[in-house]
């Protein structure tokens, strides 16, 4: 399976979100997408608008950008995985570096969220990635593998088939600087090795997508790599023409 996910982050008004979704609906027919699954992740307040607009478009899935690991309770300001599932979300982004960096999400919190999402039958898009100092120190492969191992602790083989992994080098997010295709492939192959240790042959079927300044001008090379099964797109997912171009490039890859 190939996945193109658009993480809108804390952007878009209701009207902008509506217009973006209507354009994607009009352009991205099942024939055009082929084996590409498109996921959009609007801000949580606009989640139900997206779910309602896409009710007859199963090829366009809806993800939340975050969720709380508890089901219900006294957690002011939070939205739980159970509530996201109840709202009609298909998937949830977990452990994005912005959550880790700005909201203090530890590996253990990320792990709890992954387990909770799977319990609620939400597809977790589990994000991992190194900061620049770690790459400069040459420790990126081991550090990111460990991040993923901790995120997946306790995820059984039965549940693992719903996982999507996103490799997002922190130094490439929103900076205009993308990982080279070779850097992405090296990391993705390394992470697939861990998935194989944990889940055997299932590893070959689990999508590992790349994120970090991915745009139409650099995506073809990234998507051509054997272990790059799609993209998690920030900035370019807010521009309908760019996101559609990325879907076309992924389809052709
Ligand atoms: P950019 O594509 O804007 O670099 O963002 C990537 C990202 O963080 C997606 O989750």
Boltz pocket constraint, residues with backbone or C-beta under 6 A from the ligand:
constraints:
  - pocket:
      binder: B
      contacts: [[A, 7], [A, 96], [A, 168], [A, 172], [A, 173], [A, 174], [A, 175], [A, 176], [A, 211], [A, 212], [A, 213], [A, 214], [A, 232], [A, 233], [A, 234], [A, 235], [A, 236]]
      max_distance: 6.0
